[in-house]
Amino acid sequence: MKRITTVVLLATSFFAFSQQKSQAKLKSFSTKDKTITVYTTAENTKLRLTQTDKLSFSSSKQPLETEISVFVEPTKTFQNFMGIGGAITDASAEVFAKLSKEKQQELLNAYYDKEKGIGYSLLRTTIHSSDFSSASYTYIKDGDKDLKTFNIDHDRQYRIPMLKEAIKTAGGKLLLYVSPWSPPAFMKSNGNMLKGGTLLPEYYQSWANYYTKFIKAYEKEGMPIWGLTVQNEPMATQTWESCVYSAEAERDFLKNFLGPTMKKEGLGSKKIVVWDHNRDLMNQRANVIFSDPEASKYAWGMGFHWYETWAGGEPMFDNVRKVHEAYPSKNLMFTEGCVEKFDAKKYQFWANGERYGTSMINDFNNGTVGWTDWNILLDQNGGPNHVGNFCFAPIHADTNSGELIYTPSYYYIGHFSKFIRPDAKRVSTAVSRSSLISTSFLNKDGKMVTVVMNHSDKSVTYNLIIATEKTVVVIPAHGIQTLVY
C-alpha cells in the first residue's frame, strides 16, 4: 500500500511539474509593460535602419476586414535560428586589401559589429578558387593524387588575414563553413576545373581526403570550421569552376567516401550540407539522399540558393517548405544569393534590396535556420572575377576613390541580422493582406523581433496584434521595419 501511495505521489508531482513547466513555457513572453522600438528603411527617404518610433501596447478587439494586421502568437514556436552572414571570397579579400586601414575597419564594423553594424554571425568561404578569384588555383601540384604537396599558402596573402579580422571583429567567434567549386582538373572527366565535368571514380578517396586536409589546415590557423557543403551548385555546368553530381552520385560520394573519411580523420562532428544549389531541384535531391539511411546519417541538412529564377520563373519558396515537411529532422540553410549582372548605375536600385527581404522572410517562414549572402565586398566593376561573371554585393568599394558604397541590400539584410540573434526561436506570424509579409523570432534574452516588409507603392497602417494586445504602426511604401519588444 505504501509503495502504491509513493508511486501515486510521484506521478502526481511529475504531472504537476509538467503542468508548471508547460504553463511557464506559455507565459515565457508577455506584452505587459513592454514598449515597441521601430526601425525603418524605405525607398525615397533617408531612413536606413533608423529608429522611427517608440510605441506601446493597448487592448485589442476583433480586427475588422478593412484593417491590415500582423498576428504574432508567441506560444507557437518553430526552428532555432543559427545566424545570418556572407561569404569572404578571394575577390572580397583582394578588394579589402586595397582599402585604407580606416576603410577596412569601417567595413568590418559594418558587417560584424552588433552595435556599429549589422552583426553577422555566419561566414562562408571557398575551398581553393571560385569564379570570384583572380585566377583558378588549387592547394596541390598538378597530378598529386596523394596530396603530398598540399598547402594553403595561396590564401595567406589576402583571404586568411581578412577571415581572421572578421572573426576578431565579431567578438572572436563566427560560424564558418566551407565549399568547393571544383576538384583539381586532373581528377575530373573533362580535365578542366571549369565547365562542369564530373569527379572520376578513381579520385573519390583522394578528393575526400582533400576536404579534411583543408579543414585541418584552416583550423591550425585558429579558424574553427563548423561544417562544409559537398559541392557548390552540383547541377550547373558553368564557364567557371564547376563539377556535376547527379543526386545518386552525391549520395554515393557522401555515403562511401566523404562521410566515412571525415569520421576517420576525427572530423565526424563537422556538419555536412548537401545540394548547395537552387530551390528548383532541391526536393528530388532530398528524396534521394535523405531516403538512404547510410547517406542520410552523414548529412546535417541541405543548402540552397535563389537563382532558379534564371529560367524566367518566380522564386520556388514552397519547395523549401516541402523539404522541411518531408524531412523535419534535417536542417535547411540558405547558402548563397546575390544580385547578378552588375551595373554601376543600379547601386541604389531598390528592388535589389527587396529581393533580399522577400527571400529571407519566406525562407525563414518555411523552416530555414541560417541565411548566407554571397560576396560581402566587391569592387566598382562587380569583381574581381576571372570569367567576367560580375555581380552585386551589399557593399562595394571604389578602389579609385577608396570609398565604400552601401546598397539597399545591406540595409535589408541588417533588418534581420542586427536584431535576430543566434539561438532565437521562430514564432508563428501571419498577415491579413498581401501588401505586407512578415516573420518573427524570440531571442534568448526574451526580446521579440518582428520584421515587416511593405512591397507596395503606398504606405500602410497596420495593427501588430499579440493575444489581446495591439499597437498601430505605419510603414512607408517600399519599406522594411524591424519591431523589437
FITORFI-714404 format. One record per residue (C-alpha): x, y, z; chain. Coordinates in steps of 0.02 Angstrom, whole numbers, plus 32768, in hexadecimal, padded with zeros to 4 digits. Each point is the difference from the previous one (the first is absolute). Layout:
((X Y Z) 'A');
...
# end
This chain:
((8000 8000 8000) 'A');
((808E 8074 802F) 'A');
((8056 7FDD 7F5A) 'A');
((7F60 8027 7F9F) 'A');
((7FEA 80A4 8060) 'A');
((80B5 8031 7FD8) 'A');
((7FE6 7FDA 7F47) 'A');
((7F5F 8066 7FFE) 'A');
((8057 8091 8059) 'A');
((8091 7FF9 7F85) 'A');
((7F8B 7FFA 7F6C) 'A');
((7F9A 8091 8046) 'A');
((809E 8065 8021) 'A');
((8041 7FDC 7F50) 'A');
((7F59 8032 7FB3) 'A');
((7FFD 80A0 8067) 'A');
((80B6 8026 7FCE) 'A');
((7FD7 7FDF 7F48) 'A');
((7F69 8074 800C) 'A');
((8069 8088 8052) 'A');
((8085 7FEA 7F7C) 'A');
((7F7E 8009 7F76) 'A');
((7FB0 809A 804E) 'A');
((80AB 804F 8017) 'A');
((8020 7FE4 7F47) 'A');
((7F5A 8051 7FD4) 'A');
((8027 8094 8070) 'A');
((80B0 8014 7FBB) 'A');
((7FCF 809A 7F9D) 'A');
((7F8C 808B 8034) 'A');
((7FDA 80AC 7FBA) 'A');
((7FE2 8044 80B0) 'A');
((805C 80A5 801B) 'A');
((805E 7FE8 7F5C) 'A');
((8028 808B 7F86) 'A');
((801E 7FE2 7F48) 'A');
((8098 804D 7FAC) 'A');
((7FEA 8012 7F45) 'A');
((8091 8008 7F84) 'A');
((7FDB 802E 7F4B) 'A');
((8054 8000 7F55) 'A');
((7F9C 8043 7F6C) 'A');
((8014 8036 7F4B) 'A');
((7FFF 80BB 7FD8) 'A');
((8029 802B 80B5) 'A');
((809E 8013 8067) 'A');
((7FC8 7F74 8074) 'A');
((8085 7F78 8009) 'A');
((7FEC 7F8C 8097) 'A');
((7FC4 809E 8057) 'A');
((7FA0 7FFF 80A4) 'A');
((7F5B 804E 7FCF) 'A');
((7F89 7FDD 8090) 'A');
((7FE7 7FCB 80B5) 'A');
((7F54 7FB5 8015) 'A');
((7F9D 7FAC 808A) 'A');
((7F7C 7F78 8003) 'A');
((7F47 801D 8020) 'A');
((7F6E 7F88 8008) 'A');
((7FC9 7FB0 7F5D) 'A');
((7F56 7FC7 7FC7) 'A');
((7FCF 7F9B 7F68) 'A');
((8053 8058 7F6B) 'A');
((7F92 8032 7F6E) 'A');
((8018 7FC0 7F4F) 'A');
((8024 80B3 7FCC) 'A');
((8096 8007 8076) 'A');
((80AA 7FB8 7FD3) 'A');
((804B 7F97 808B) 'A');
((809B 7F9D 802D) 'A');
((7FD9 7F73 807B) 'A');
((8089 7FBA 8071) 'A');
((7FE1 7F67 806E) 'A');
((8092 7FED 807A) 'A');
((7FC9 7F54 8041) 'A');
((8017 7FB3 7F53) 'A');
((80B9 7FEF 7FDE) 'A');
((8063 7FAA 7F77) 'A');
((80B7 7FEF 7FCC) 'A');
((8097 8041 805D) 'A');
((805A 808D 7FA7) 'A');
((80B7 7FE2 7FD6) 'A');
((8032 80A8 7FB8) 'A');
((8015 806F 7F68) 'A');
((809F 802B 7FA2) 'A');
((805D 8008 7F5B) 'A');
((8094 7FB6 7FA5) 'A');
((80B3 803C 8008) 'A');
((803E 7FCD 7F54) 'A');
((80A9 8021 7FB1) 'A');
((7FAD 8093 7FA7) 'A');
((7FC2 804B 80A3) 'A');
((80AB 7FEB 8051) 'A');
((805F 8049 7F6B) 'A');
((7F92 809B 7FFD) 'A');
((800C 800E 80BE) 'A');
((80BF 8002 7FF5) 'A');
((7FF8 809A 7F8F) 'A');
((7FA1 8067 8081) 'A');
((804E 8075 8080) 'A');
((800A 7FBE 80B2) 'A');
((7F71 8075 8030) 'A');
((7F8F 7FC0 7F75) 'A');
((802E 7F4C 8028) 'A');
((7FC8 801A 80B2) 'A');
((7F61 8059 7FC6) 'A');
((7FD4 7F6A 7F94) 'A');
((8024 7F82 808B) 'A');
((7F97 8065 807B) 'A');
((7F75 8013 7F7F) 'A');
((7FEC 7F44 7FF3) 'A');
((803D 7FB2 80A1) 'A');
((7FE6 807D 808D) 'A');
((7F54 7FEE 8051) 'A');
((7FF9 80B6 8038) 'A');
((805A 805D 7F73) 'A');
((7FC5 7F8A 7F77) 'A');
((7F88 7F73 7FDA) 'A');
((804C 7F75 8069) 'A');
((8025 7F73 7F86) 'A');
((8015 7F58 8056) 'A');
((8019 7F89 7F6A) 'A');
((8092 7FF8 7F88) 'A');
((801D 7F9A 7F62) 'A');
((80A2 7FED 7FA1) 'A');
((803E 7F99 7F6D) 'A');
((8071 7F68 7FF6) 'A');
((8080 8043 7F83) 'A');
((7FC2 806B 7F6F) 'A');
((7F52 8031 7FC4) 'A');
((7FCA 8078 7F77) 'A');
((801B 808B 8081) 'A');
((80BC 7FE7 8000) 'A');
((807C 8059 7F8F) 'A');
((8034 7F58 7FB7) 'A');
((7FE3 7F45 8014) 'A');
((8070 7FA6 807D) 'A');
((8008 7F6A 8074) 'A');
((8065 7FD3 809C) 'A');
((8064 7F75 7FAC) 'A');
((8074 7FE8 7F6B) 'A');
((7FAC 7FBA 7F66) 'A');
((7FED 7F44 8006) 'A');
((8026 7FEF 80BB) 'A');
((7F7E 7F7B 8028) 'A');
((804E 7FDF 80AC) 'A');
((7FF6 80BA 802F) 'A');
((80B7 8002 8037) 'A');
((8014 80B4 7FC2) 'A');
((7F61 803F 8056) 'A');
((8011 80AE 804D) 'A');
((7F92 809A 8013) 'A');
((8089 8080 7FE2) 'A');
((7F98 8051 7F75) 'A');
((7F7D 8035 8080) 'A');
((807D 8050 8076) 'A');
((8014 809A 7F93) 'A');
((7F4E 8042 8003) 'A');
((7F79 7F89 803A) 'A');
((803F 7FBD 80A6) 'A');
((802E 80AF 8043) 'A');
((7F51 803F 7FD7) 'A');
((7FAC 7F67 804A) 'A');
((8061 8018 80A2) 'A');
((7FD2 80B8 8008) 'A');
((7F49 7FD6 7FE6) 'A');
((8002 7F7F 808B) 'A');
((8058 807C 8074) 'A');
((7F81 808A 7FDB) 'A');
((7F72 7F87 8022) 'A');
((8042 7FE6 80B1) 'A');
((8070 7F6A 7FDA) 'A');
((7F79 7F8D 7FC0) 'A');
((7FAE 7FE6 7F56) 'A');
((7FAD 7F63 7FC1) 'A');
((8071 7FDA 7F6B) 'A');
((7FD8 7F82 7F78) 'A');
((8058 7FD5 7F5E) 'A');
((7FD1 7FCC 7F4E) 'A');
((805F 7FC0 7F68) 'A');
((7FD7 803B 7F4F) 'A');
((8065 7F79 7FA7) 'A');
((807F 7F77 8021) 'A');
((80AC 8017 7FAE) 'A');
((7FFC 7FEC 7F43) 'A');
((805A 7F58 7FFC) 'A');
((7F79 7FB2 806F) 'A');
((7F74 802B 7F85) 'A');
((7FB4 7FB2 7F65) 'A');
((801C 809D 7F97) 'A');
((80B2 8020 803F) 'A');
((7FCF 80B3 802B) 'A');
((7FCD 8059 80A0) 'A');
((7F86 8066 7F98) 'A');
((7F67 7FD0 7F99) 'A');
((7FB6 7F74 8067) 'A');
((803E 7F4F 7FE9) 'A');
((7FF4 7F7C 8088) 'A');
((8072 7FBA 8087) 'A');
((8057 7F64 7FBE) 'A');
((7FDE 7F66 806D) 'A');
((80BA 7FDC 8018) 'A');
((8011 80A8 8059) 'A');
((7F6B 7FF3 8076) 'A');
((806E 7FD7 8095) 'A');
((8086 807E 7FD4) 'A');
((7F7D 808A 7FF1) 'A');
((7FB0 7FCD 80A6) 'A');
((80AD 800C 8050) 'A');
((8014 80AF 7FB6) 'A');
((7F6D 8044 8067) 'A');
((804B 7FBE 80A1) 'A');
((80AC 8048 7FD7) 'A');
((7FB1 80AA 7FE0) 'A');
((7F9A 8000 80A1) 'A');
((8095 7FCC 8069) 'A');
((8070 8083 7FAE) 'A');
((7F81 808B 8021) 'A');
((7FE3 7FC7 80B3) 'A');
((80BC 8000 801C) 'A');
((7FF8 80B9 7FD2) 'A');
((7F85 801A 8090) 'A');
((7F62 8003 7F97) 'A');
((7F88 7F78 803C) 'A');
((7F97 7FB4 7F74) 'A');
((7F4B 7FDA 802B) 'A');
((7FDC 7F9E 7F63) 'A');
((8007 7FEF 7F44) 'A');
((7F95 7FEC 7F67) 'A');
((8025 7F6E 7F8D) 'A');
((8003 8065 7F5E) 'A');
((7FCB 80AE 7FCC) 'A');
((7F74 7FF6 7F7E) 'A');
((8014 7F48 7FD0) 'A');
((7F86 8008 7F6E) 'A');
((804F 8096 7FA7) 'A');
((807D 7FF8 7F71) 'A');
((8047 80B0 8014) 'A');
((8085 805E 7F9E) 'A');
((805B 8008 80A7) 'A');
((8033 7F7C 8082) 'A');
((7F75 7F7E 8004) 'A');
((7FE5 7F46 8014) 'A');
((7F61 7F9E 7FDE) 'A');
((7FBA 7F7D 8078) 'A');
((7F5B 7FAA 7FE2) 'A');
((7F9B 7FE3 809E) 'A');
((803A 7F4A 8000) 'A');
((80B7 8033 7FE6) 'A');
((7FFB 807C 8090) 'A');
((7FA9 7F7F 806E) 'A');
((8083 7F7B 7FDC) 'A');
((8094 8076 8013) 'A');
((7FBC 8038 80A8) 'A');
((7FD4 7F50 803A) 'A');
((809B 7FA3 7FC7) 'A');
((808B 8082 8003) 'A');
((7FE5 80AE 804B) 'A');
((7F9A 7FCD 8099) 'A');
((806F 7F6D 8034) 'A');
((809F 8063 7FDC) 'A');
((7FC9 8093 806B) 'A');
((7FDA 7F87 808D) 'A');
((80A4 7FA1 7FEC) 'A');
((8063 80A4 8004) 'A');
((7FAF 8036 80A4) 'A');
((7F8E 807E 7FAA) 'A');
((7F5D 7FA0 8017) 'A');
((7FB5 808F 8064) 'A');
((800A 8077 7F6C) 'A');
((7F59 801F 7FAD) 'A');
((7FEF 7FC4 7F4C) 'A');
((7F83 805F 7F93) 'A');
((7FC1 7FB5 7F5D) 'A');
((7FBD 804E 7F5E) 'A');
((803B 80B6 8013) 'A');
((7FA1 8030 7F63) 'A');
((7F59 804E 7FCD) 'A');
((7F53 7FE0 8047) 'A');
((7FC0 7FB4 7F5E) 'A');
((804C 7F51 8011) 'A');
((801A 7FFC 80BD) 'A');
((7F6D 7F8A 8021) 'A');
((8042 7F78 7F8D) 'A');
((80AE 800F 804D) 'A');
((7FB6 7FF3 80AE) 'A');
((7F9B 7F66 7FD0) 'A');
((8097 7FA5 7FBA) 'A');
((807C 8029 808B) 'A');
((7F93 800A 809C) 'A');
((7FA0 7F61 7FD3) 'A');
((80A3 7F9D 8005) 'A');
((8027 7FE0 80B9) 'A');
((80B9 7FE2 7FE2) 'A');
((8014 80A6 7FA3) 'A');
((7F84 8060 8069) 'A');
((805D 7FDD 80A3) 'A');
((808F 806C 7FC2) 'A');
((7F91 8091 7FC4) 'A');
((7FD9 808A 807D) 'A');
((7F8D 804F 7F82) 'A');
((7FEC 8055 7F58) 'A');
((8041 80A4 7FBB) 'A');
((7FA9 8062 7F77) 'A');
((8013 809A 7F90) 'A');
((7F82 8076 7FAF) 'A');
((8034 8000 7F48) 'A');
((7F73 7F8F 7FC2) 'A');
((7FB8 80A0 7FB6) 'A');
((8082 7FF4 7F72) 'A');
((7F7C 7FA0 7F9D) 'A');
((7F86 8091 800B) 'A');
((7F90 7FC0 808B) 'A');
((7FDE 803B 80B0) 'A');
((8063 7FC9 809B) 'A');
((7FCC 7F50 8036) 'A');
((7FE8 8027 80BA) 'A');
((7F84 7F71 8016) 'A');
((8085 7F7F 7FD6) 'A');
((805D 8031 809E) 'A');
((7F63 7FE2 8067) 'A');
((7FE2 7F59 7FAB) 'A');
((80AF 7FC1 8029) 'A');
((7FE6 803A 80B4) 'A');
((7F59 7FA5 800B) 'A');
((8046 7F60 7FB3) 'A');
((80A2 7FFB 8065) 'A');
((7FE2 8064 80A1) 'A');
((809C 7FBA 8055) 'A');
((8070 804D 7F79) 'A');
((8036 80B5 8006) 'A');
((7FE9 807D 7F74) 'A');
((807E 8089 7FDE) 'A');
((8005 8087 7F7B) 'A');
((80B5 7FF5 7FC6) 'A');
((800A 8081 7F73) 'A');
((7FA5 808D 7FAB) 'A');
((8035 80A0 7FA8) 'A');
((7FBC 8078 7F7F) 'A');
((8049 7FCC 7F59) 'A');
((8039 806B 7F6C) 'A');
((805B 8091 8050) 'A');
((7FD5 80AE 7FC4) 'A');
((804A 8095 805E) 'A');
((7F66 8067 7FD2) 'A');
((7F99 7F8A 806E) 'A');
((8060 8010 80A4) 'A');
((7F63 804A 8051) 'A');
((7F80 7F9B 7F9E) 'A');
((7F7F 7FE0 8088) 'A');
((7FBD 7F5B 7FBC) 'A');
((80AA 7FB1 8023) 'A');
((7FE7 801C 80B9) 'A');
((7F4B 7FC6 7FF9) 'A');
((803B 7F5E 7FB0) 'A');
((8063 7FDD 809F) 'A');
((7F70 802D 8074) 'A');
((7F83 7F95 7FA0) 'A');
((8074 7F6A 7FFB) 'A');
((8033 800A 80B7) 'A');
((7F4E 800E 8042) 'A');
((7FC1 7F72 7F93) 'A');
((8097 7F90 8021) 'A');
((7FF5 8018 80BC) 'A');
((7F44 7FE4 8001) 'A');
((801E 7F5E 7FA0) 'A');
((8079 7FB9 8081) 'A');
((80AC 8043 7FD2) 'A');
((8078 800D 8094) 'A');
((808C 806A 7FB4) 'A');
((8014 8078 7F6E) 'A');
((80A3 8029 7FA5) 'A');
((801A 8087 7F7E) 'A');
((8089 7FED 7F7B) 'A');
((8095 807B 7FF6) 'A');
((8002 807D 808F) 'A');
((8069 8079 7F99) 'A');
((8024 801D 7F47) 'A');
((8051 808E 7F9F) 'A');
((7FB5 8085 7F8D) 'A');
((7FF9 7F81 7F73) 'A');
((7FA4 7F79 8062) 'A');
((809E 7F97 800E) 'A');
((808A 7FCB 7FF6) 'A');
((7FC1 7F66 7FA3) 'A');
((806D 7F9B 7F8A) 'A');
((7F73 7FD3 7F88) 'A');
((7FA3 80A6 7FF9) 'A');
((7F6E 7FC7 806B) 'A');
((7FEF 80AA 8056) 'A');
((7F7C 8013 8089) 'A');
((7FC2 8072 808A) 'A');
((8032 7FF8 80B7) 'A');
((7FA9 805B 8090) 'A');
((809B 806F 800C) 'A');
((8074 8030 7F71) 'A');
((80A7 8058 800A) 'A');
((8034 807D 7F7D) 'A');
((80B9 7FD6 7FFD) 'A');
((8026 80A4 7FA3) 'A');
((7FB5 8071 8086) 'A');
((8013 7F88 8092) 'A');
((7F4A 801B 8031) 'A');
((7F7F 7F7D 8034) 'A');
((7F56 7FFC 7FAB) 'A');
((7F6F 7FBA 8068) 'A');
((7F70 7FB9 7F9A) 'A');
((7F4A 7FE2 8037) 'A');
((8028 7F47 8012) 'A');
((8073 8025 8093) 'A');
((7F74 8055 8061) 'A');
((7F7E 7F7D 7FD6) 'A');
((8072 7F75 803F) 'A');
((8025 806A 809B) 'A');
((7F48 8006 8030) 'A');
((8013 7F47 8028) 'A');
((80B7 7FE4 8030) 'A');
((8011 8093 8077) 'A');
((7F6B 7FD1 806A) 'A');
((7FE2 7F44 7FF2) 'A');
((808D 7FAA 805D) 'A');
((8040 7F4C 7FFB) 'A');
((7F94 7F85 8063) 'A');
((7F62 8068 7FE9) 'A');
((7F61 7F9E 7FDC) 'A');
((7F8C 8028 7F70) 'A');
((7F51 802E 8039) 'A');
((7F5B 7FEB 7FA3) 'A');
((7FDC 809E 7F9B) 'A');
((7F7C 8023 7F7C) 'A');
((7FC0 8098 7FA1) 'A');
((7F4F 8028 7FC7) 'A');
((802C 8057 7F5B) 'A');
((807B 7FD7 7F75) 'A');
((804D 80AE 8000) 'A');
((8064 7FC9 8099) 'A');
((806B 7F69 802A) 'A');
((8046 7FDC 80AC) 'A');
((8063 7F8B 8070) 'A');
((8026 8000 80BC) 'A');
((8085 7FB7 8072) 'A');
((800E 7FFA 80BE) 'A');
((80B2 8021 8039) 'A');
((804A 7FA6 8095) 'A');
((7FFE 80A4 8063) 'A');
((7F41 8000 7FF5) 'A');
((7FF4 8088 7F7A) 'A');
((7F8A 7FDF 7F71) 'A');
((8036 803A 7F52) 'A');
((7F7D 8014 7F77) 'A');
((8037 8031 7F51) 'A');
((7F7B 804A 7F8E) 'A');
((801A 8028 7F49) 'A');
((7F91 806C 7F92) 'A');
((8020 7FE2 7F47) 'A');
((7F6D 806D 7FC8) 'A');
((8005 80B0 7FB9) 'A');
((7F9D 804A 8093) 'A');
((8022 8014 80B9) 'A');
((7F9F 7F84 806A) 'A');
((7FB6 8014 80AD) 'A');
((7FF9 7F58 8058) 'A');
((7FD8 7FB3 80A7) 'A');
((8081 7F95 8058) 'A');
((7F91 7F8A 8065) 'A');
((803C 7F8A 8089) 'A');
((7F73 7FA8 805E) 'A');
((7F93 808C 8046) 'A');
((8081 808A 7FE7) 'A');
((802A 806A 7F69) 'A');
((8060 8094 7FC1) 'A');
((7FE6 8063 7F60) 'A');
((8092 801D 7F8A) 'A');
((8018 805E 7F5C) 'A');
((807C 7FB8 7F83) 'A');
((8034 8069 7F68) 'A');
((7FEC 7FC5 7F4D) 'A');
((808B 7F88 7FCD) 'A');
((803B 7FF9 80B4) 'A');
((803B 7F80 807D) 'A');
((7FEE 800D 80BC) 'A');
((8043 7FA1 8095) 'A');
((7F98 800A 809E) 'A');
((8059 7FD1 80A1) 'A');
((7F96 7FE7 809C) 'A');
# end
